[in-house]
Amino acid sequence: MKRYFKYSLHIFLLALLISGCKMEFENHNAASEESVLQTPEAYPGMILGMTKHFTQNAYKEIVRGPGVIAREIGATNTYLTENELESGDIPNENSSISLLWRYLHYERGIAEKITDHIDDVTFPNSDEKEGIKAYAYFFRGMTTAYLAFYWEKATTVNDSDNKAEFVSRTDALNAALGYLDQALNIFNSNANAVNYINSIVSLEFSVVDVINVFKARIYMELGDYAQAIQSANNVDLTTRSVWTYDGSTSNRNPIWVIQYDPGSNERWKPLENLGVNADPADGRLNFYIDTATPTNLTSNTCGFITRYLTGFWDSNSESVPVYLPDEIKLIKAEAYAHMGGANLVNAVVLIDEVRMDNSDIFNVNANLGPWTGNAADQQAVLDEVYYNISMELYLQGLRWLAHRRIYPNHLNNVTPPVNCSKERTRNYYPYPFTERANNPNTPPDPSI
């Protein structure tokens, strides 16, 4: 993060006060929520604080829970959280699901405060105001999308009285699209607002491309393949968008902390071969893990062999990509493959582009030859798409979704705990105990 960083932490603390939590004491010297929200100087810090909270907190749980469930990583200690995820028998008290639920709602809550109040504030620079508002709508869309990615039903707006309504994941995904389109409508009509956001959010960031990536992901989940392709086509594959860390005590790469910080408890490690039948010649294997050095740790519940993590997480200041360019090609490849028929040819062309990549802007290069499978067999093409998603998009929180789309009947007639030979342990998360205890609208848990 560039400008405003020095005071963003101070404003972020103010944002903590506007999260809806009730305090047991009064501080007569503290700024009121109303006064903070009427101060234009507060808003840049709020969006940076919101972003930092996501990259430090929600991002960590997007890696951990979906990573264990999709057999990307394994539990290497006796902590219940990871072992419950690994078995598929996840109680409502599971820490990972509870934290992700809370973090996403918290971050969305800040974004809602911004969009609800910013139009009442006079800014000296209207481009800054419009950029902040659009970015807040992006955050509302992104956080709502993640809720719908992992839960069968989700909320679309926060409720300070703990009575938020739940909607189907289809409705939640469409609500997320609505927020993203509100952001795009502003950005598409104001290039200066785009430049403003790109200049302060990250060292490298292209907000319009990021929004289109999330739209493409959502359309894939909705099964709207034509729209997924259209959104993917709107992404510039030559730009880089990353979440950044400076290595300071309060802003370290959170996955590095789990894996390599001297105080880490080695709660999880990458599975050998990234949890799939990886081609030993696939350059992505050695990019993401150390294949030469054994960890001497096997996963506690299932006994999986593990390796050390490398990739984007081997330094406390390592940036992580918001998306990878080859994800865009794989979105289109999967969409074409699902459409079938003559579209399979298009899917295979894109698969080969990913397999033969040797110049990726993040250095995630497969360096393989073209696929030699049966290009006329729809399931074979989808299988190859899934393999490349698993290898290319490791620990992006996306393999679980792809497995569910490509193998929807994988867990039919299975009840927890799932056999360790299964490639995913659940279809959806149960709802956190804290939500069920406080919100009477919480739906029944899915069976698996």
SVG drawing of the C-alpha trace seen along z (x, -y; Angstrom):
<svg xmlns="http://www.w3.org/2000/svg" viewBox="-35 -21 51 65">
<polyline fill="none" stroke="black" stroke-width="0.4" points="0.0,0.0 1.4,-3.4 -0.1,-6.7 -2.2,-7.0 -0.5,-4.0 0.8,-5.9 -2.6,-7.0 -4.6,-4.1 -4.0,-2.1 -5.4,-4.9 -8.5,-5.2 -8.8,-1.4 -9.1,-1.6 -11.9,-4.1 -13.4,-1.6 -13.4,1.0 -15.7,-1.3 -18.2,-1.4 -18.5,2.3 -21.7,2.4 -20.1,3.9 -21.4,2.6 -18.9,1.4 -19.2,1.8 -17.8,-1.7 -18.0,-5.2 -15.0,-7.1 -16.1,-10.8 -12.9,-11.7 -13.6,-9.2 -14.9,-10.4 -18.5,-9.3 -19.4,-7.1 -21.4,-9.9 -18.6,-12.4 -16.1,-10.0 -18.3,-9.2 -18.8,-12.9 -15.0,-13.4 -13.6,-13.0 -10.1,-12.4 -11.4,-9.2 -12.5,-7.4 -9.1,-6.5 -8.0,-5.0 -11.2,-3.1 -10.7,-1.4 -7.1,-0.6 -8.0,0.7 -10.7,2.8 -8.3,4.1 -5.6,4.9 -8.1,6.7 -9.1,8.9 -5.5,9.7 -4.5,10.5 -7.5,12.3 -10.1,13.5 -7.4,14.4 -5.8,16.7 -9.0,18.6 -9.7,18.7 -6.4,20.6 -6.9,22.9 -10.4,24.2 -11.1,24.6 -7.5,25.9 -8.0,28.7 -11.4,29.6 -10.2,29.8 -7.1,31.8 -4.6,29.1 -3.2,29.2 -3.3,31.6 -3.6,31.2 -0.1,31.9 -0.9,31.4 -3.6,32.4 -5.5,29.2 -9.2,29.9 -9.8,27.2 -7.8,28.7 -8.6,32.3 -12.3,31.6 -11.9,30.0 -9.8,33.0 -12.4,35.6 -15.4,33.6 -17.1,33.9 -17.2,30.2 -19.0,28.9 -20.5,25.5 -17.8,24.5 -15.0,25.1 -12.6,22.1 -11.8,21.7 -15.4,21.5 -16.4,19.2 -13.5,16.9 -14.1,16.6 -17.8,16.0 -17.0,13.2 -14.2,11.6 -16.2,11.4 -19.2,9.9 -16.9,7.5 -15.2,6.3 -18.5,6.1 -19.9,4.0 -17.2,1.4 -17.9,1.3 -21.6,0.8 -20.8,-2.1 -18.9,-3.7 -21.5,-3.3 -24.3,-4.3 -22.7,-7.5 -20.2,-8.8 -22.7,-10.6 -23.5,-12.9 -19.9,-14.0 -18.2,-16.8 -14.8,-15.8 -12.3,-18.3 -11.7,-15.9 -14.7,-14.2 -12.6,-11.5 -11.3,-10.4 -14.8,-10.2 -16.1,-8.2 -13.1,-5.9 -13.7,-5.1 -17.4,-4.5 -16.8,-2.2 -14.1,-0.3 -16.5,0.2 -19.1,1.6 -16.4,4.0 -15.7,5.1 -19.4,5.7 -19.4,7.8 -16.3,9.7 -17.2,10.6 -20.7,11.6 -19.3,13.8 -17.0,15.6 -19.9,16.2 -21.8,17.8 -18.8,19.8 -18.6,21.7 -22.0,21.7 -25.3,23.1 -27.1,20.0 -25.8,16.6 -26.6,13.1 -26.3,10.2 -26.4,7.3 -25.4,7.0 -27.9,6.4 -26.8,4.7 -29.6,6.5 -28.3,10.0 -31.3,10.7 -29.8,10.7 -31.9,12.6 -30.4,15.6 -31.0,16.2 -30.1,19.0 -26.6,19.0 -27.9,18.2 -29.5,15.1 -26.4,14.2 -24.2,14.6 -26.5,12.4 -26.5,9.8 -22.7,10.0 -22.8,9.3 -25.1,6.3 -22.5,4.8 -19.7,5.5 -21.7,3.9 -22.3,0.8 -18.5,0.5 -17.9,1.0 -20.5,-1.6 -18.6,-4.2 -15.1,-3.1 -16.1,-2.8 -17.2,-6.5 -14.3,-7.9 -10.8,-7.0 -9.4,-9.2 -11.3,-7.3 -9.7,-4.1 -6.2,-5.6 -6.8,-6.8 -7.7,-3.4 -5.0,-1.6 -2.4,-4.1 -3.2,-3.5 -4.6,0.0 -1.5,2.0 1.9,1.7 0.4,3.4 -3.3,3.3 -5.8,3.1 -9.2,2.7 -11.3,3.0 -9.6,6.3 -10.0,7.6 -13.8,6.9 -14.1,8.6 -12.3,11.7 -14.7,11.9 -17.6,11.6 -16.2,14.4 -15.8,16.6 -19.4,15.9 -20.8,16.6 -19.0,20.0 -20.7,20.8 -24.1,19.8 -23.5,22.0 -23.8,19.0 -20.9,19.9 -21.5,17.3 -21.3,14.5 -18.3,16.1 -16.5,16.0 -17.5,12.5 -16.3,11.3 -13.1,13.2 -12.5,11.6 -12.7,8.2 -9.6,9.0 -6.2,7.7 -3.8,10.7 -0.8,8.5 -1.5,6.7 -0.6,7.8 -2.9,7.3 -1.5,8.3 -2.2,8.0 0.9,6.6 2.7,7.0 5.6,5.0 7.0,7.6 6.4,5.5 5.0,7.0 1.4,5.9 1.6,6.6 3.3,9.9 2.3,12.4 -0.1,14.5 0.6,17.8 4.3,17.3 3.6,16.8 1.8,20.1 4.5,22.0 7.8,20.4 7.6,18.0 9.7,19.3 6.5,19.4 4.4,21.3 2.8,24.6 3.0,26.3 -0.8,26.8 -0.9,27.7 1.4,28.4 1.0,28.8 0.1,32.3 2.7,34.1 2.0,33.6 -0.4,30.8 -3.0,33.4 -3.5,34.5 -1.7,36.9 0.8,34.2 3.0,34.7 6.6,34.7 7.6,32.6 5.0,29.9 6.9,26.8 4.0,25.6 4.8,28.5 8.3,27.2 7.0,23.6 4.5,24.2 6.3,26.8 9.7,28.0 9.6,31.5 13.2,32.4 13.0,31.9 10.7,34.1 8.8,32.5 8.7,35.8 5.1,34.7 2.1,36.6 -1.4,35.3 -2.9,36.3 -6.3,37.6 -5.6,39.1 -1.9,39.8 -1.1,37.8 2.5,37.1 3.3,33.4 6.0,31.0 7.2,27.5 5.4,24.6 7.2,22.2 5.4,20.1 4.0,16.9 4.4,17.6 8.1,18.1 8.8,14.6 7.1,12.4 6.8,9.6 5.9,11.7 2.9,10.3 0.2,12.7 -1.8,12.5 -5.4,11.5 -5.7,13.8 -3.4,15.4 -3.7,14.7 -4.0,18.4 -7.0,18.6 -8.8,16.5 -7.9,19.0 -9.0,21.9 -12.4,20.1 -13.0,19.9 -11.7,23.5 -14.1,24.9 -17.0,22.8 -16.4,24.1 -16.0,27.7 -19.3,27.5 -21.0,26.2 -19.7,29.2 -20.0,30.1 -18.0,27.9 -16.9,25.8 -14.6,28.6 -12.1,27.5 -11.9,24.0 -11.5,25.6 -8.5,27.7 -6.8,24.7 -6.9,22.8 -5.8,25.9 -2.8,26.1 -2.0,22.4 -1.9,23.0 0.0,26.3 2.7,24.8 3.0,21.5 6.7,20.6 6.3,16.8 3.8,16.3 4.0,12.8 4.0,14.5 6.4,17.3 3.8,20.0 4.9,21.9 3.8,25.5 6.3,25.9 4.5,29.0 3.6,30.1 0.1,30.0 -2.6,32.3 -2.7,35.7 -6.1,36.8 -9.4,37.3 -10.5,33.9 -13.9,35.2 -14.6,36.6 -16.3,33.9 -15.5,35.5 -11.9,36.1 -11.6,32.4 -13.2,31.4 -10.8,33.7 -7.9,31.9 -9.3,28.5 -9.6,29.6 -6.0,30.9 -4.8,27.5 -7.0,25.6 -5.5,27.7 -2.0,27.1 -2.2,23.5 -4.5,22.0 -3.0,23.7 -4.2,22.2 -6.5,19.6 -9.6,21.0 -10.9,22.1 -10.2,25.8 -13.1,26.7 -15.4,24.8 -14.0,26.3 -14.3,29.8 -17.9,29.2 -18.7,27.9 -16.9,30.6 -17.8,33.5 -21.2,32.5 -22.2,36.0 -18.9,36.8 -20.3,37.0 -23.7,38.5 -24.9,40.8 -21.9,40.1 -22.2,38.9 -19.4,37.4 -16.7,38.3 -15.7,38.7 -13.3,41.4 -9.8,40.0 -9.7,41.2 -12.3,38.6 -10.9,35.5 -13.2,33.2 -14.6,33.6 -17.8,31.5 -20.0,29.6 -20.7,26.7 -19.8,25.4 -22.2,25.7 -23.2,22.3 -21.1,21.1 -22.4,21.6 -22.2,17.9 -24.5,17.1 -27.0,19.8 -26.9,18.7 -27.6,15.0 -29.6,15.0 -33.0,16.7 -32.9,16.7 -29.9,19.1 -30.9,22.0 -30.4,25.7 -26.9,27.0 -26.3,28.9 -25.8,32.6 -22.4,32.5"/>
</svg>
